[in-house]
Amino acid sequence: MRAFMWTFDANRGHQAPLMASSVEPKNYKLHLSLSEPNCIRRSRLLTSNFLLLTSFFCLLTSALCLRAAAWRYQVVEVKPHVFVWAPEDIRDQEADPEYDRAGSAGFVITDAGVVVINTTNSPFHAREILYEIRARTEQPVKYVINTDGAPDHFLGNEVFADLKATLFSTAEAQSQMRAYQQQLVRRLDGDDELSAAMRSFHPTPATETSTDDWTLHLGGRDLKLISVPAGPSPGTAVVYLPDAKVLFLGALYENGMIPRLDSADLKGWIEFLHKVATWDVDVYIPGHGPAGGKRELAEFQRFLEFLASRPGPTPAEPAPHPKWR
Ligand SMILES: [Zn+2]
């Protein structure tokens, strides 16, 4: 008699039988029937089957979790101790449907603490980021910097506020976050579907602001918050790490997606991108998508120029770029 156990083949993506050919001694049945009453034997068989079934579900769940972790998001160390968290471009079911595509985020690990730049569109994704930080360091998360007030970039703030991190943004971005917080209360009123999707959300605006450019010195690193007069929303800023030559552009750059334009000053936005292309930077972190270099930034800039040259409605939501997908 052979015993079969089902397992999940994460590479092939389906269940495949794993055969265990030598798990049973030849005289197993005989031994049972001679030494134990039938009821005990049945009980042992039931227990054995139950354990086998439990093992199967544990294996299946583990395999599915591993598979999910492998493609739901990626974390890349773009420069020493500078990480980018980029989610797969899918629509989140448990999110504000107007902002259901999670934004990219980053974290910088220093000897004096961790700085998180943007927190995506939900506390669920923010916990994924926190998990990745905890896998790399025991340093506390001291600061969160939001590059703008867009909900898909700040709705994970609450996770880091719980850890007593200081939440920083421009004053205008903070106003945007507060406005969203108030609008959401009105939108949730009487909307059961939205209330269910956002039952675990506690929108948490930035707690500290500045109207001027500002530099955070932490653990021997400088993170410069630089306000940008143009952009898809008021109060947009970028975060520059001069020593690493990394620039977090937030909503000003989408790598492989159509940007949210809203009431943007497109001309000023394009001019700003021309400007940062000449900065001493070799890694540009977008609001959505993976990190890019100067070539990818130039492609986005040309795409924005193409959009600016065509009158008519522009998409309200970031969507896959038809050319790049
Ligand atoms: Zn966004």
Residues whose N, C-alpha, C, O or C-beta is under 5 A from the ligand:
A	BS01	ZN	G103 D152 G287
